[in-house]
Amino acid sequence: MIGILFATQMEAQPFLDRGELDGTVTVICGMGLEAARVATEELIEKNEITLVINAGVCGALINRIERGAVYRVSMVSTEHLKTGVNVGIGVGLKRLVSVDEPVFESGRKKELSKYGELVDMEGYAVARVCEAHSIPCILIKGVTDFGDGNGKADIQTHIASVSETVAEAVAGIVDGSSSSVTAERSAGSAHATELEAPSTLMQKLHSFTKIEHTLFSLPLLFAGAWLGAGRAMPPIATLLLIAFVGLGARTFGMAINRILDKNIDAKNPRTKNRELPSGKLSMAQAYGVALAGVLLYFLGCALLGTTVLKFSLVPLVPLALYSLLKRFTPLCHYGIGICLGLAPLGAFVAVTNSLAFTPEVVLLALFTFCWISGFDMIYALMDIDFDRANGVRSLPAALGSSGAQLVAAITHLVSFAALVLLWMSVGGTLSFMALLVSAGAFGAGYLQSIPVHVRFFPISAIAGIAGALVVLLG
C-alpha cells in the first residue's frame, strides 16, 4: 500500500480528481510539522504501508529555481535542527528545509538557503517518521513562490497550476511503484498474497544487513589484492572469491552486532525501530543470518587456499566482539577500525598465500583502520546524550562533541598521512586526483553545516573509496 500525504485540500484536489488508484491511500494532513507527524504516524499504523509520498507546493530559497517546476527532494532538514534525513539520491534532486512558519522575508530566506534550495512546512516530519519505521519516503514539491514579500500573492496565483503538475508527477511515481502489485491484486489471485510475504521478509533482511554497504569495502579489498599481485590485476576468480568472503564477513559482523546490541537499541529513540528491538525480525532469524554469513565466509576462505583457511578465524574474533567494547571503553570506535583494517591484509594473503606483508599493504591497512575509526567517532555524536544517560561508553560521551572530533581529526590525520605515503610509493596522476578527493571528503567530515549521518555516509564512503583508488590507479 502506498500512502500519499498532501498538506491542504487545494494541493490534493488535482490528484484526487484523477480518481482513486488501487493500492493507495491519500491523506490531507493539514499544515505544519506536528500535523504532518501525527498524520504520518496514523497512516502507517492503520495501513500496511510500503511507501510514503509527501507531495505539495513549496517555496524556493534560491533564484536559480524555476517557478512551476516540480522537484524530488534528496535531503530534508529543519530550520532549527540542522540534522537531516536522506530521502533520495540522484542528479537534479534538491535539498528541502521544513519550517514552522511560512517564509516571506528576505533575511530569513537567505539564512535558510545555506541548508537547502526549497522550503515547506511538512516534509521533515513525514521523512523522520518514515525513517523511524524503516519505510521508504519520496518528497515531491512544486514551486509556487520565492519566499519573499510577494510570496503570499504568488502562492494564491500559482497553487492551482503547480498542484496540477505535482499531481501528474505523483501519478507517474505511483504507477511505476505499484503496477505489478496492483495487477496481481485486481486478478483476485490468492497467489498474490503468498508472493507478498517473502517480499516483506526480504525487505526486512535487507534493512537488517544493509548488504549494499559491502560495495564500499570492496575497493579496499581489491587494493590489497592488487598489492599482493605485485601491483597487477589478480585473477578474476580470485577477486570474486575475495568479494564472496567480504560479503560473508560483513553479513556475519552486522548480524552479531545487532544481536548483541538489541537491548541498547531498544532504549535508543534513534534505533528502537530496528528489526530486532521492534520485533520485525525474530532472534532465530537474526542468528540464521549470522550463520549464513559465516558459512559463506568459510566457504570462500576454503576455496582461496589452505593459508587463508588456516588464519580465517582471526578476522572473525573482532567482528564478533567489537560491539561489546562500548560496554567497557570509550575507545570502542577503534574496534570497527580493526575489523576493516584486516580486510586489505586478508586480501593480500588470499593472493600471495603468505604473511610476508609489504610496507604498502601495511600502510593501506593503517589508512583503513584510522579512516573508519575516526568516522565512527563522528557517527557517535548523534547518540551523545543517550550514551551518557545509559552508561554507553563512547568518545563523544566521555570527551564531549569538540573533544571527540579532535581525537577523530588526529586519527584522520594519521590515516591521510598513510595515504600520502602510499601515493608516494605508487605514483601517478590519476592516483593523485584520488588523493585529493579523499582529502576533500575527510575535510567535509568536519563541516558542522552537514548533518552527522551524512558525514558518516556517504562522505566517509567517498573518503575510503578514493583512498583505495590511490592504490588501484597508481
N, C-alpha and C positions, 0 to 999 in steps of 0.2 A: 504494500500500500504506500502510495506517495502522498505526503502531506504538503499542502500549499498554503502559505500564510500571506495575506495582504493586511496592511495596516487599516485601510479605510474601504468603505463600500465603493467609493468613486474609483479607486485604483483597481479594485477587483472586478468591477462590472463588465468591462470588455471581455475578460476571461470567462466570467460566468455566462455571458451571452452566447458563448460558443457551445454551451450545453455541458452537462457533467460527463467527464471522461471516466471510463472504467478504471478501477484500481487507484482512484484518487479521492482525497477529501480536502475540501477548501475551507479555510477558517479566516474570518475577519477578526483580527486580534485587537484592534484599537491602537492608537498612537502611544509611543513611549516604551522605554526599555522594560519596565516592570510588567506592563500589559503584554508585551511580546514574550517575556519569560514565562508568565503564567499560562498563556495560550499554548505555547510550545510544549510545556510540561503536560498539559491536559491532552493535547493532540497525541503525544507519544503514549501516555498512559491508557487512553481509551481505544487506540487503534494499533494494529500490527504494522508500524511504520518502518519502512526500509530506506526511505529518502525524504528529506525535508527541503522544500524550495521556499525561500523567502523572497517575494517579488514586490515591486512597487517603484515609486518615484524617489528621487534623491536630488540633492544639490551638488554642484561642482565646486571644488575648492581651488582649482587652478583654471586659468583661462584657455588652456590648450584643449580642455574637454569640450566636446561638441554637444550643444543643446539638442535634445531629441534623440540622442544616441542611447542605446541600451548596452550596459556593460555587465560582465560577470566579475565577481569580486574574488581576489586572491587571498586577502587577509583583512580582518576587521578588528579594530580596537575601539577604545572609548576615549572620551575627552580627558578624563581624569586618571584612568588606569591605562598606561601605555603598553601593557601586556596585550598581545593579540591572539587571534585564533586563525589558523590557516584553513581556508575553505576551498582552495583551488590552486592549480599550477598550470601555467600556460602563457603564451605570448599575448599581450594586449589586455590581460586582466588588470583590474585596478584595486587599490587599497581603499578601504572604507573606514570612516570614523563615525561611530554612533554617539549621539549626544542626547541630553535630557531636554534641552530647549532648542528650538529652531535657530539656525544661524542666518542672521540678516545684517551683520555688522562686519566691516572690512578688517578691523583689528583682530577680532576673534577668528575670522576666516583665515587670515594669514598665519596665525599660530597653529590652527588645526591642519593647515596644508603641509606642515612638517611631517605629519604622520599618515597622510592619505590624500587621495585625489577626489574622493566622493564623501558626502556626509548624509546620514539618515538618522532615524530615531529608534530603530528596532533591530537592525542586523546583528549587532554584537550579542544581544540577549538570546536570539534564536541560535546563533552559532555556538555559544557557550553551552546551552542546554543540550544541543545535538552532540557536542564533544563529550559531555558527561555521560551520555547514553550510548556513545560509540556508534552514532548514526550519521551517515554522510549528509552533508548540507551544501546546498547551492544557493548563492545570493545573486539575484538578478535585479539590477537597478537602472531605471531610465531617468535621464537628467532633465529636470524642468527649469532650474534656476541656477544662479551663480553665487548664492549665499551673500548677496549684497543688499543695498537699500531697496532695490526693485524686486527682491525675492518673492514677497507675498503676492504681488501682482502677477509675476511671471508664473508662479505655481497655478494660479487660477486660470491663466491664459492657456497654459500648455499641458495641464494634467490630463485632459481627456485624450489628446492625440498621443502623448507619451505612453499613457496606460494601454492604448491600443497596441503600440509596438511591443510593450512589455508582455501583453497577453499572447502575442504571436510567438515571442521568444520562449515563454513558459510552455506553450502548447508543443513547440518543437522539442523541448527537453523531455517533457512527459512522454511524447510519442516515441522518442528514441530510447527512453529508460524502461518503458513498461510494455512495449508492443508484444514481446514474446510471452510474458506472463498473462497479459490480457487475452491473448489468443487461446491459451490453454484453458483459462477460466471460463471464457464465453462458450467453449465447447462443452462445458459441464462435465469434464472428464475427472474421474476420481484419481487418475494418474497424475493430474496436475498437483494435487495436494501432496502426493508422495514425492514429487520432484522438489517441492519447496523445502522440505525438512533438511535434506543433505545440503542444499544451498545455504540455508541459515547456519548449519553447523560449520560449513566451510568458511563462512564469513567470520564466525566466532574464532575458529582456529587461526585464521589469517590475522585477525586482530591480536590474538594471544601471542603468536610467534613473530609477527612482522617480518616475514621471510624476505621481503623485498629489500630490507636494510642490509642483507648479506651482500648485495651488489656493491655496496660501498667499501667492503673489506676485500673484495676480490682483487682490485688493483694492487693492494699491498701484498697479497699472497702471490700474485703473478710477478711482482717486482722481486720478491725473494727468490722465486723460481728462476727468474731471468738472471739474477746474480749467480745462482747456483749452476746455471748452464754456461757460465763464463761470458756473461753479457750477450747472450744469444737466446733465440727462441727455443724453449724446450719442446719436446714432442707434444702435439695436441692432446694425445691420450693422457699424458701426464698432467697437463693443465686441467683437463676435465676432471680427473680424479682428485686433484688438489681442490678444485671448486666443490666437488662432491663432499670431501672431508670438511671443508669450511662450512658448508650448509648444515651438515650433521652436527658439528661442534656448536655452531651458533644456536641451532634449534634446541639442543640439549641445555646449553647455558641459559637461554632465555626462559625455558620451561622451569628449570630448577630455581632460577632467580624468582620467578613469580610464585612458585610453590612456597619457598621459604619466606617470602615477604607478604604472604596472603594476609596475615593479621595486621601488619603495619599498613598495608594498602587499604584495608577495610576502615581504618580510622582516619585516613588522609582524605579530605574532600576532593583533592585532585585525582586520586587514584581509586576511590571507593567503587567506581563503576567498572573497574577492570573485570575481566571474565571470572576470575576465581572469587574475589570478595563479593561480587554481585550475584554469584550463583549461576551465571550464564554457562559456565563450564564446571563440571564436577572435578574433584581431586583425582578420581580414577582416569578421567580423560586427560588431565594435565600430566599425570605420570605416564600415560600412554604416549603423549607427545615427546616427553623426555626420553622414553625408551626407544621410540622410533629414531630420534635424533642420534642417540649414542650407538645404535646398531648401524645406522648409515655411516657414522664416523668410523667405527671399527672395520666395516666392510671396505671403505675407501683406503684406510691405512693398510689393511692386509694386501690389497691389490697394488699398493705403491711399493711394497717390498718388506723384507724382514726387519731392516733397520728402523723404518718408520713404525712398524707394528710394535717393535720392542720398546720404543720410547713413547708410545701412543698415550699412555696413562698420564704423562707429565702435563699436557695442557688441560686434561680433564679435572685435575685437582683444583686449580684456581677457578675454572669455570663453575665447578660445583659449590665452591666455598666463598667466592668473593662477596656475595651478597650478605654473608654473615658478618663481614668486617664492620659494618655500620653499627653493630651492637657493641663493639669494643674500642674502636679507634676512629678519630676524625680523619685519619689518613686513608680511609676506606676507598677513596677515589683512585688510589694507585692500584687497587685490586683489579679493576677493569682494565687498567693500563697493562698489567702483567698478562692478562688473558689475550689481549690483542697484540701485545708486543711479541708474544710467542709465535704469532701467525707467520710472519715472513721467515723466521728461523725454521719453523716446521716445513715450509715450502722449500727452503734451501736444502734441508735434509732429504726431502722427497726426491729431489733431482740428483743430489750428489751421493745419497746413501752414506753420508759421513757427517760427523760433528765438527769437522775442521772448518769452523766459521771464518769467513774472510772479514777484514775490517769494514768493508762496505755493508755487508748484511748486518753486522753488529750495529753500525750507525743507523741503518734502516729500522732495526728493532728498537733502538733508543728513540728515534723520531716517533715511532708509532706509540711506544709506551707513554711518552710525555705528551704527545698530541691529544690522545683520548683522555688521559688523566686530567689534564688541565680543563678540557671542555666538560668533563663530568663535574668538576668543581663549579663551573658556571651554571650547569644544569641544576645543581642542588640549591641554587639561590631561590628557586621557586618554592622550596619547602622549608626555608629557614625558620619561620615561626612554628610550623608543625614539628620540625625536628627538635627544637628547643623545648617545646611543651611536652613531647613524648619520649624524651631521652634518646632520640636517634642521633648518633654521632656523625657529624659531617663538618667540613671546614667552615662553611658559612655559619653553622650553628655555633661553632667554637670561636671563630675569629670575627664574625660579622661579615657583611657584604664586601666592604672595602678590603678587609684582611684576606678573605678567601680569594678575591680577584687578584690581589697582589701575589699570592702564592701561585695561582693559576698562571699569571703572567710570567713569573720566573720559570715555572715548568715549561711554558711555551717557548720561552727564550732558549732554553736548553734544546727543545725539540727543533726549533728553527736553526740553531747552530749546527746540530747534527745534519740537517738537510743541506745547509750550505757546504759542509764538508763533503757530503755525498755528491753535490753538484760539481765541486772542485775535482772530484775523482772521475766522474763520468763525462763531464763537459757537455757542450752542445748548445746551440741557440734555442731550440725548442725546449730543451731541459731548463734553460734559464728562464724562459717565459713561464713555465710551470712553477718555477721557484717564486716568481713574482706573484702569481695567482695565489699560491699558498700563503705568501706573506700578507697579501691583502685580506684573505679570509681570516687569518689569525688576528689581524688588526680589527676587523669587523666584529670579532667575538667580544670586544670590549666597548662597543658603541652602545651607550645607555639608551639611545633612541630606538634600538632594535629590541623587540621582545626577547626575553631569555630563551624561550623554547625555540625561537627561530635561530638564535645564536648557536644553540646546540644542534639543531637540524633545520635547514640544510647547510648552514655555514660551516659547522665542524666537518661535515662530509666533504665539502669543497676543499677545505684545507688538507684533509687526508688524501683524497684522490689526487690532488695536484702534487702532493708530496711523493706519492707513488709514481706519478708521471715524470718527476725529476729523474728517477732511475730509468723508467721504461723508454723515455725519449732521449736518453743520454747517448 
